[in-house]
Amino acid sequence: MFSVITAAPLCVLPSKDTIEELFYKEKGMTNKENLMVTIILLTVNMAPALFIDGVGDAMSLVGSTINPVIGFFMPVIFHW
């Protein structure tokens, strides 16, 4: 439980930085916008955890979505 709690900010911060660069490039986020973006990201990331029963199911879901990208699309992109 400790590792999950301490690893959560490491997963949320890059996403939050990307959202800030995409949508709030000129002025930056206010404290209220920062809090709302953080709550939305945590909710979106927690929703699959509520509905997926086991770690094996989560890993198969991640593998089935990420593996084609790594195996087929990324070599073509790197070759270009």
Rosetta constraint file for C-alpha pairs under 8 A:
AtomPair CA 1 CA 5 HARMONIC 6.22 0.50
AtomPair CA 2 CA 6 HARMONIC 6.13 0.50
AtomPair CA 3 CA 7 HARMONIC 5.85 0.50
AtomPair CA 4 CA 8 HARMONIC 6.10 0.50
AtomPair CA 5 CA 9 HARMONIC 7.91 0.50
AtomPair CA 6 CA 10 HARMONIC 7.73 0.50
AtomPair CA 7 CA 11 HARMONIC 6.65 0.50
AtomPair CA 8 CA 12 HARMONIC 6.28 0.50
AtomPair CA 9 CA 13 HARMONIC 5.82 0.50
AtomPair CA 10 CA 14 HARMONIC 7.27 0.50
AtomPair CA 11 CA 15 HARMONIC 7.21 0.50
AtomPair CA 12 CA 16 HARMONIC 6.12 0.50
AtomPair CA 12 CA 38 HARMONIC 7.44 0.50
AtomPair CA 12 CA 41 HARMONIC 7.02 0.50
AtomPair CA 12 CA 42 HARMONIC 7.50 0.50
AtomPair CA 13 CA 17 HARMONIC 6.06 0.50
AtomPair CA 14 CA 18 HARMONIC 6.19 0.50
AtomPair CA 15 CA 19 HARMONIC 6.26 0.50
AtomPair CA 15 CA 41 HARMONIC 7.96 0.50
AtomPair CA 16 CA 20 HARMONIC 6.12 0.50
AtomPair CA 16 CA 37 HARMONIC 7.06 0.50
AtomPair CA 16 CA 38 HARMONIC 7.04 0.50
AtomPair CA 16 CA 41 HARMONIC 7.95 0.50
AtomPair CA 17 CA 21 HARMONIC 6.20 0.50
AtomPair CA 18 CA 22 HARMONIC 6.15 0.50
AtomPair CA 19 CA 23 HARMONIC 5.97 0.50
AtomPair CA 19 CA 24 HARMONIC 7.49 0.50
AtomPair CA 20 CA 24 HARMONIC 4.88 0.50
AtomPair CA 20 CA 25 HARMONIC 6.34 0.50
AtomPair CA 20 CA 28 HARMONIC 6.68 0.50
AtomPair CA 20 CA 29 HARMONIC 6.71 0.50
AtomPair CA 21 CA 25 HARMONIC 4.87 0.50
AtomPair CA 24 CA 28 HARMONIC 4.91 0.50
AtomPair CA 24 CA 29 HARMONIC 6.08 0.50
AtomPair CA 29 CA 33 HARMONIC 5.69 0.50
AtomPair CA 29 CA 34 HARMONIC 5.82 0.50
AtomPair CA 30 CA 34 HARMONIC 6.03 0.50
AtomPair CA 31 CA 35 HARMONIC 6.17 0.50
AtomPair CA 32 CA 36 HARMONIC 6.22 0.50
AtomPair CA 33 CA 37 HARMONIC 6.08 0.50
AtomPair CA 34 CA 38 HARMONIC 6.16 0.50
AtomPair CA 35 CA 39 HARMONIC 6.17 0.50
AtomPair CA 36 CA 40 HARMONIC 6.13 0.50
AtomPair CA 37 CA 41 HARMONIC 6.11 0.50
AtomPair CA 38 CA 42 HARMONIC 6.13 0.50
AtomPair CA 39 CA 43 HARMONIC 6.07 0.50
AtomPair CA 40 CA 44 HARMONIC 6.11 0.50
AtomPair CA 41 CA 45 HARMONIC 6.10 0.50
AtomPair CA 42 CA 46 HARMONIC 5.92 0.50
AtomPair CA 43 CA 47 HARMONIC 6.08 0.50
AtomPair CA 44 CA 48 HARMONIC 7.65 0.50
AtomPair CA 45 CA 49 HARMONIC 7.33 0.50
AtomPair CA 46 CA 50 HARMONIC 6.51 0.50
AtomPair CA 47 CA 51 HARMONIC 6.86 0.50
AtomPair CA 48 CA 52 HARMONIC 5.99 0.50
AtomPair CA 49 CA 53 HARMONIC 7.80 0.50
AtomPair CA 52 CA 57 HARMONIC 6.66 0.50
AtomPair CA 52 CA 58 HARMONIC 6.49 0.50
AtomPair CA 53 CA 57 HARMONIC 7.04 0.50
AtomPair CA 54 CA 58 HARMONIC 6.58 0.50
AtomPair CA 55 CA 59 HARMONIC 6.12 0.50
AtomPair CA 56 CA 60 HARMONIC 6.13 0.50
AtomPair CA 57 CA 61 HARMONIC 6.17 0.50
AtomPair CA 58 CA 62 HARMONIC 6.19 0.50
AtomPair CA 59 CA 63 HARMONIC 5.89 0.50
AtomPair CA 60 CA 64 HARMONIC 5.93 0.50
AtomPair CA 61 CA 65 HARMONIC 6.36 0.50
AtomPair CA 62 CA 66 HARMONIC 5.89 0.50
AtomPair CA 62 CA 67 HARMONIC 7.93 0.50
AtomPair CA 63 CA 67 HARMONIC 5.30 0.50
AtomPair CA 64 CA 68 HARMONIC 7.14 0.50
AtomPair CA 65 CA 69 HARMONIC 7.38 0.50
AtomPair CA 66 CA 70 HARMONIC 6.32 0.50
AtomPair CA 67 CA 71 HARMONIC 5.82 0.50
AtomPair CA 68 CA 72 HARMONIC 5.49 0.50
AtomPair CA 68 CA 73 HARMONIC 7.03 0.50
AtomPair CA 69 CA 73 HARMONIC 4.96 0.50
AtomPair CA 69 CA 74 HARMONIC 6.14 0.50
AtomPair CA 70 CA 74 HARMONIC 5.33 0.50
AtomPair CA 70 CA 75 HARMONIC 7.46 0.50
AtomPair CA 71 CA 75 HARMONIC 6.96 0.50
AtomPair CA 72 CA 76 HARMONIC 6.88 0.50
AtomPair CA 73 CA 77 HARMONIC 6.26 0.50
AtomPair CA 74 CA 78 HARMONIC 6.05 0.50
AtomPair CA 75 CA 79 HARMONIC 5.97 0.50
AtomPair CA 76 CA 80 HARMONIC 6.24 0.50
